[in-house]
Amino acid sequence: MSANRRGRTLAVIHQADLAIRESLSEYAGSWVAIRDGKVIASALDPVELRDMREVRDDDLLMPVPDRTDGIYIL
């Protein structure tokens, strides 16, 4: 668990049924916030992304690999 920007503690939630319903290719090399299978916001790093007004505490944040990056296992 970790503290979020509002000082509350967050638990990590496993989302086994997560289905991203759009291509992430335009976000290659950045981080995205996912809610209900859709990209809500993107940024170059997770701190900047978490601080965005449209990102909620329960959104999934994940890196989108650059085409030159290796394999990601999430």
C-alpha positions in Angstrom: 0.0 0.0 0.0 1.1 3.6 -0.6 -0.2 7.1 0.2 -1.9 8.9 -2.6 -1.7 12.7 -3.4 -4.5 13.4 -0.9 -2.8 11.6 1.9 -5.0 8.5 1.9 -3.7 5.0 1.7 -4.3 3.0 -1.5 -4.5 -0.7 -1.9 -3.3 -2.3 -5.1 -6.3 -4.0 -6.9 -5.8 -6.8 -9.3 -8.0 -6.3 -12.3 -8.1 -9.8 -13.9 -11.0 -8.9 -16.2 -9.3 -5.7 -17.6 -10.0 -5.3 -21.3 -8.5 -2.3 -23.0 -10.9 -1.4 -25.9 -8.6 0.9 -27.9 -5.2 0.9 -29.5 -2.4 2.2 -27.3 0.1 2.7 -30.2 -0.3 6.5 -30.1 0.8 6.4 -26.4 4.0 4.4 -27.0 6.7 5.5 -24.6 4.3 7.2 -22.1 2.1 6.2 -19.2 -1.7 6.0 -19.4 -4.6 6.0 -17.0 -7.2 3.4 -17.9 -10.9 3.5 -16.7 -13.6 1.1 -18.0 -11.3 -0.1 -20.8 -10.6 3.4 -22.1 -7.6 5.8 -21.8 -8.5 8.7 -19.6 -5.2 10.5 -19.7 -1.5 10.1 -20.6 1.8 11.6 -19.4 5.5 11.0 -19.7 5.8 9.7 -16.1 3.5 8.1 -13.5 3.8 11.0 -11.1 2.7 13.6 -13.6 -0.2 11.3 -14.6 -1.4 10.7 -11.1 -1.4 14.5 -10.5 -3.8 15.1 -13.4 -7.2 16.3 -12.4 -9.1 13.8 -14.6 -7.3 10.8 -13.0 -9.1 9.1 -10.1 -7.5 7.1 -7.3 -8.9 3.8 -8.6 -7.8 4.2 -12.3 -5.2 1.8 -13.5 -1.9 3.4 -14.4 0.4 1.5 -16.8 3.4 2.2 -19.0 3.0 1.7 -22.7 6.2 0.2 -24.1 8.0 2.1 -26.8 8.4 0.1 -30.0 12.1 -0.3 -29.2 11.6 -1.4 -25.6 11.8 -5.0 -24.5 8.9 -7.2 -23.2 6.7 -6.0 -20.4 4.9 -8.4 -18.1 2.2 -6.7 -16.0 
